[in-house]
Amino acid sequence: MGITPQEYKQLQNRLSGSRRTAAPVLAPSASASARSTVIILGIDPSLRGTGYGIIRVEKPAPRALAYGKIHCPEGWQRSRCLANISQTLRELLKQHNPGVCAIEGLFFAQNLQTALIMGEARGAALAAIAEAGIEIYEVAPRKVKQAIVGYGAAQKIAVAKMVQRMLRLVDLPEPDAADALALALSYSQGQGRYSLSQPKRV
């Protein structure tokens, strides 16, 4: 069965008009292109108290934009805690629009149940950040302490005091928030041209 050239052209136009390009599942948000890596989000995941810290890299010293802990009471079910972690992080991302995230690297836990719960909290945080199209890097706890205090086995109080000094904070940040700020600071320090230890992208 033959068709005229005009009918063939009309058929091509109809077919081309119906084509649709599939959008990626994790497409960056409209503001992704406007993000700058001078704003860094640090995350210290935990089911009951995920620490977060957001800094802006500027001179003469970095500045803390926001920090704290996503608190989930003991009476809350795990599913409610995970939802709270994701929702709170989404709100922080919208408010501060960081360009990159540094999250604490995996560690070996002696208790399997503890490891599973920590993994769930980490997953909730990763999913919320990844869906915003933000690059995520993990930094090992010892490397964070080495970068901030100069000693890989430093105590939490030493990390908190150094974070307070580096960011010129009036008050000492609580441990979870201090760890998150330390992650952001260590990432910013590790981006130097001659850095020997680049963080691992998640």
BELNORZI-V786395 format. One record per pair of residues at least 12 apart in sequence whose C-alpha atoms are under 10 Angstrom apart, sorted by sequence separation. I is the first residue (numbers start at 1). GAP is how many residues later the second one is. If there is no record, write none. Layout:
i=I gap=GAP
i=I gap=GAP
This chain:
i=41 gap=12
i=42 gap=12
i=53 gap=12
i=54 gap=12
i=55 gap=12
i=72 gap=12
i=106 gap=12
i=140 gap=12
i=141 gap=12
i=142 gap=12
i=147 gap=12
i=148 gap=12
i=149 gap=12
i=160 gap=12
i=161 gap=12
i=187 gap=12
i=40 gap=13
i=41 gap=13
i=42 gap=13
i=53 gap=13
i=54 gap=13
i=71 gap=13
i=72 gap=13
i=106 gap=13
i=145 gap=13
i=146 gap=13
i=148 gap=13
i=149 gap=13
i=160 gap=13
i=186 gap=13
i=40 gap=14
i=41 gap=14
i=52 gap=14
i=53 gap=14
i=54 gap=14
i=70 gap=14
i=71 gap=14
i=145 gap=14
i=148 gap=14
i=149 gap=14
i=159 gap=14
i=160 gap=14
i=161 gap=14
i=163 gap=14
i=164 gap=14
i=167 gap=14
i=39 gap=15
i=40 gap=15
i=41 gap=15
i=52 gap=15
i=53 gap=15
i=70 gap=15
i=144 gap=15
i=148 gap=15
i=157 gap=15
i=160 gap=15
i=163 gap=15
i=167 gap=15
i=39 gap=16
i=40 gap=16
i=51 gap=16
i=52 gap=16
i=53 gap=16
i=69 gap=16
i=70 gap=16
i=106 gap=16
i=157 gap=16
i=159 gap=16
i=160 gap=16
i=162 gap=16
i=163 gap=16
i=166 gap=16
i=38 gap=17
i=39 gap=17
i=40 gap=17
i=51 gap=17
i=52 gap=17
i=105 gap=17
i=145 gap=17
i=157 gap=17
i=160 gap=17
i=161 gap=17
i=163 gap=17
i=164 gap=17
i=38 gap=18
i=39 gap=18
i=50 gap=18
i=51 gap=18
i=52 gap=18
i=70 gap=18
i=104 gap=18
i=148 gap=18
i=156 gap=18
i=157 gap=18
i=160 gap=18
i=163 gap=18
i=164 gap=18
i=167 gap=18
i=37 gap=19
i=38 gap=19
i=39 gap=19
i=49 gap=19
i=50 gap=19
i=51 gap=19
i=70 gap=19
i=103 gap=19
i=156 gap=19
i=159 gap=19
i=160 gap=19
i=163 gap=19
i=166 gap=19
i=36 gap=20
i=37 gap=20
i=38 gap=20
i=49 gap=20
i=50 gap=20
i=51 gap=20
i=156 gap=20
i=159 gap=20
i=162 gap=20
i=163 gap=20
i=48 gap=21
i=49 gap=21
i=50 gap=21
i=157 gap=21
i=160 gap=21
i=48 gap=22
i=49 gap=22
i=50 gap=22
i=103 gap=22
i=156 gap=22
i=157 gap=22
i=159 gap=22
i=160 gap=22
i=163 gap=22
i=39 gap=23
i=46 gap=23
i=47 gap=23
i=48 gap=23
i=49 gap=23
i=103 gap=23
i=156 gap=23
i=159 gap=23
i=38 gap=24
i=39 gap=24
i=40 gap=24
i=41 gap=24
i=43 gap=24
i=45 gap=24
i=46 gap=24
i=47 gap=24
i=48 gap=24
i=49 gap=24
i=39 gap=25
i=40 gap=25
i=41 gap=25
i=42 gap=25
i=44 gap=25
i=45 gap=25
i=46 gap=25
i=47 gap=25
i=48 gap=25
i=67 gap=25
i=101 gap=25
i=39 gap=26
i=41 gap=26
i=43 gap=26
i=46 gap=26
i=47 gap=26
i=48 gap=26
i=66 gap=26
i=47 gap=27
i=48 gap=28
i=101 gap=28
i=100 gap=29
i=101 gap=29
i=48 gap=30
i=66 gap=30
i=47 gap=31
i=50 gap=31
i=65 gap=31
i=98 gap=31
i=47 gap=32
i=49 gap=32
i=105 gap=32
i=106 gap=32
i=47 gap=33
i=48 gap=33
i=100 gap=33
i=101 gap=33
i=102 gap=33
i=103 gap=33
i=104 gap=33
i=105 gap=33
i=106 gap=33
i=107 gap=33
i=149 gap=33
i=47 gap=34
i=48 gap=34
i=51 gap=34
i=99 gap=34
i=100 gap=34
i=101 gap=34
i=102 gap=34
i=103 gap=34
i=104 gap=34
i=105 gap=34
i=106 gap=34
i=107 gap=34
i=145 gap=34
i=148 gap=34
i=46 gap=35
i=47 gap=35
i=50 gap=35
i=82 gap=35
i=86 gap=35
i=89 gap=35
i=90 gap=35
i=93 gap=35
i=97 gap=35
i=99 gap=35
i=100 gap=35
i=101 gap=35
i=102 gap=35
i=103 gap=35
i=104 gap=35
i=105 gap=35
i=106 gap=35
i=144 gap=35
i=147 gap=35
i=148 gap=35
i=46 gap=36
i=49 gap=36
i=85 gap=36
i=86 gap=36
i=89 gap=36
i=93 gap=36
i=98 gap=36
i=99 gap=36
i=100 gap=36
i=101 gap=36
i=102 gap=36
i=103 gap=36
i=104 gap=36
i=105 gap=36
i=144 gap=36
i=147 gap=36
i=47 gap=37
i=48 gap=37
i=52 gap=37
i=85 gap=37
i=86 gap=37
i=87 gap=37
i=88 gap=37
i=89 gap=37
i=90 gap=37
i=91 gap=37
i=97 gap=37
i=98 gap=37
i=99 gap=37
i=100 gap=37
i=101 gap=37
i=102 gap=37
i=103 gap=37
i=104 gap=37
i=105 gap=37
i=145 gap=37
i=148 gap=37
i=47 gap=38
i=54 gap=38
i=82 gap=38
i=83 gap=38
i=85 gap=38
i=86 gap=38
i=87 gap=38
i=89 gap=38
i=90 gap=38
i=94 gap=38
i=103 gap=38
i=104 gap=38
i=105 gap=38
i=141 gap=38
i=144 gap=38
i=145 gap=38
i=147 gap=38
i=148 gap=38
i=46 gap=39
i=50 gap=39
i=53 gap=39
i=54 gap=39
i=78 gap=39
i=81 gap=39
i=82 gap=39
i=85 gap=39
i=86 gap=39
i=89 gap=39
i=90 gap=39
i=93 gap=39
i=104 gap=39
i=105 gap=39
i=144 gap=39
i=147 gap=39
i=45 gap=40
i=52 gap=40
i=56 gap=40
i=81 gap=40
i=82 gap=40
i=84 gap=40
i=85 gap=40
i=86 gap=40
i=88 gap=40
i=89 gap=40
i=104 gap=40
i=143 gap=40
i=144 gap=40
i=146 gap=40
i=147 gap=40
i=55 gap=41
i=79 gap=41
i=82 gap=41
i=83 gap=41
i=84 gap=41
i=86 gap=41
i=87 gap=41
i=90 gap=41
i=93 gap=41
i=141 gap=41
i=144 gap=41
i=145 gap=41
i=148 gap=41
i=54 gap=42
i=56 gap=42
i=78 gap=42
i=79 gap=42
i=82 gap=42
i=83 gap=42
i=86 gap=42
i=90 gap=42
i=141 gap=42
i=144 gap=42
i=147 gap=42
i=54 gap=43
i=55 gap=43
i=78 gap=43
i=81 gap=43
i=82 gap=43
i=85 gap=43
i=86 gap=43
i=140 gap=43
i=143 gap=43
i=144 gap=43
i=147 gap=43
i=54 gap=44
i=139 gap=44
i=143 gap=44
i=79 gap=45
i=83 gap=45
i=138 gap=45
i=139 gap=45
i=43 gap=46
i=137 gap=46
i=144 gap=46
i=54 gap=47
i=139 gap=47
i=143 gap=47
i=41 gap=48
i=53 gap=48
i=139 gap=48
i=53 gap=49
i=138 gap=49
i=137 gap=50
i=41 gap=51
i=52 gap=51
i=139 gap=51
i=41 gap=52
i=143 gap=54
i=41 gap=55
i=40 gap=56
i=41 gap=56
i=42 gap=56
i=143 gap=56
i=39 gap=57
i=40 gap=57
i=41 gap=57
i=39 gap=58
i=40 gap=58
i=41 gap=58
i=42 gap=58
i=43 gap=58
i=44 gap=58
i=45 gap=58
i=139 gap=58
i=39 gap=59
i=40 gap=59
i=41 gap=59
i=42 gap=59
i=43 gap=59
i=44 gap=59
i=45 gap=59
i=139 gap=59
i=140 gap=59
i=37 gap=60
i=38 gap=60
i=39 gap=60
i=40 gap=60
i=41 gap=60
i=42 gap=60
i=43 gap=60
i=44 gap=60
i=45 gap=60
i=138 gap=60
i=139 gap=60
i=140 gap=60
i=35 gap=61
i=36 gap=61
i=37 gap=61
i=38 gap=61
i=39 gap=61
i=40 gap=61
i=41 gap=61
i=42 gap=61
i=43 gap=61
i=44 gap=61
i=137 gap=61
i=138 gap=61
i=139 gap=61
i=35 gap=62
i=36 gap=62
i=37 gap=62
i=38 gap=62
i=39 gap=62
i=40 gap=62
i=41 gap=62
i=42 gap=62
i=137 gap=62
i=138 gap=62
i=139 gap=62
i=31 gap=63
i=34 gap=63
i=35 gap=63
i=36 gap=63
i=37 gap=63
i=136 gap=63
i=137 gap=63
i=138 gap=63
i=34 gap=64
i=35 gap=64
i=36 gap=64
i=37 gap=64
i=136 gap=64
i=137 gap=64
i=138 gap=64
i=32 gap=65
i=34 gap=65
i=35 gap=65
i=136 gap=65
i=137 gap=65
i=31 gap=66
i=32 gap=66
i=33 gap=66
i=135 gap=66
i=136 gap=66
i=32 gap=67
i=47 gap=67
i=135 gap=67
i=50 gap=68
i=48 gap=69
i=47 gap=70
i=48 gap=70
i=46 gap=71
i=47 gap=71
i=50 gap=71
i=46 gap=72
i=47 gap=72
i=49 gap=72
i=50 gap=72
i=130 gap=72
i=45 gap=73
i=46 gap=73
i=47 gap=73
i=48 gap=73
i=45 gap=74
i=46 gap=74
i=47 gap=74
i=45 gap=75
i=46 gap=75
i=47 gap=75
i=50 gap=75
i=104 gap=75
i=45 gap=76
i=46 gap=76
i=103 gap=76
i=104 gap=76
i=126 gap=76
i=44 gap=77
i=45 gap=77
i=47 gap=77
i=103 gap=77
i=44 gap=78
i=45 gap=78
i=102 gap=78
i=104 gap=78
i=105 gap=78
i=43 gap=79
i=45 gap=79
i=46 gap=79
i=102 gap=79
i=104 gap=79
i=45 gap=80
i=102 gap=80
i=103 gap=80
i=104 gap=80
i=44 gap=81
i=45 gap=81
i=102 gap=81
i=103 gap=81
i=43 gap=82
i=101 gap=82
i=102 gap=82
i=43 gap=83
i=101 gap=83
i=102 gap=83
i=100 gap=84
i=102 gap=84
i=103 gap=84
i=102 gap=85
i=101 gap=86
i=102 gap=86
i=100 gap=87
i=41 gap=88
i=41 gap=93
i=42 gap=94
i=105 gap=94
i=41 gap=95
i=42 gap=95
i=43 gap=95
i=105 gap=95
i=42 gap=96
i=103 gap=96
i=37 gap=97
i=42 gap=97
i=44 gap=97
i=102 gap=97
i=105 gap=97
i=37 gap=98
i=102 gap=98
i=103 gap=98
i=35 gap=99
i=64 gap=99
i=102 gap=99
i=103 gap=99
i=32 gap=100
i=33 gap=100
i=64 gap=100
i=101 gap=100
i=102 gap=100
i=31 gap=101
i=32 gap=101
i=101 gap=101
i=28 gap=102
i=29 gap=102
i=30 gap=102
i=31 gap=102
i=32 gap=102
i=64 gap=102
i=27 gap=103
i=28 gap=103
i=29 gap=103
i=30 gap=103
i=63 gap=103
i=64 gap=103
i=26 gap=104
i=27 gap=104
i=28 gap=104
i=29 gap=104
i=62 gap=104
i=63 gap=104
i=64 gap=104
i=26 gap=105
i=27 gap=105
i=28 gap=105
i=29 gap=105
i=61 gap=105
i=62 gap=105
i=63 gap=105
i=64 gap=105
i=68 gap=105
i=69 gap=105
i=25 gap=106
i=26 gap=106
i=27 gap=106
i=28 gap=106
i=61 gap=106
i=62 gap=106
i=63 gap=106
i=67 gap=106
i=68 gap=106
i=69 gap=106
i=70 gap=106
i=26 gap=107
i=61 gap=107
i=67 gap=107
i=68 gap=107
i=69 gap=107
i=70 gap=107
i=68 gap=108
i=69 gap=108
i=67 gap=109
i=68 gap=109
i=69 gap=109
i=67 gap=110
i=68 gap=110
i=56 gap=111
i=66 gap=111
i=67 gap=111
i=69 gap=111
i=55 gap=112
i=68 gap=112
i=67 gap=113
i=68 gap=113
i=67 gap=114
i=66 gap=115
i=64 gap=117
i=64 gap=120
i=64 gap=121
i=63 gap=122
i=51 gap=123
i=53 gap=123
i=54 gap=123
i=62 gap=123
i=51 gap=124
i=52 gap=124
i=53 gap=124
i=51 gap=125
i=52 gap=125
i=53 gap=125
i=50 gap=126
i=51 gap=126
i=52 gap=126
i=53 gap=126
i=54 gap=126
i=55 gap=126
i=62 gap=126
i=49 gap=127
i=50 gap=127
i=51 gap=127
i=52 gap=127
i=53 gap=127
i=54 gap=127
i=55 gap=127
i=57 gap=127
i=49 gap=128
i=51 gap=128
i=52 gap=128
i=53 gap=128
i=56 gap=128
i=57 gap=128
i=51 gap=129
i=52 gap=129
i=53 gap=129
i=54 gap=129
i=55 gap=129
i=56 gap=129
i=46 gap=130
i=50 gap=130
i=51 gap=130
i=52 gap=130
i=53 gap=130
i=54 gap=130
i=55 gap=130
i=44 gap=131
i=45 gap=131
i=52 gap=131
i=53 gap=131
i=54 gap=131
i=57 gap=131
i=44 gap=132
i=52 gap=132
i=53 gap=132
i=56 gap=132
i=57 gap=132
i=43 gap=133
i=44 gap=133
i=55 gap=133
i=43 gap=134
i=44 gap=134
i=45 gap=134
i=42 gap=135
i=44 gap=135
i=45 gap=135
i=42 gap=136
i=43 gap=136
i=44 gap=136
i=42 gap=137
i=43 gap=137
i=44 gap=137
i=42 gap=138
i=43 gap=138
i=44 gap=138
i=41 gap=139
i=42 gap=139
i=43 gap=139
i=44 gap=139
i=41 gap=140
i=42 gap=140
i=43 gap=140
i=40 gap=141
i=42 gap=141
i=43 gap=141
i=41 gap=142
i=42 gap=142
i=40 gap=143
i=41 gap=143
i=42 gap=143
i=40 gap=144
i=41 gap=144
i=42 gap=144
i=39 gap=145
i=40 gap=145
i=42 gap=145
i=41 gap=146
i=40 gap=147
i=40 gap=148
i=39 gap=149
i=38 gap=150
i=37 gap=151
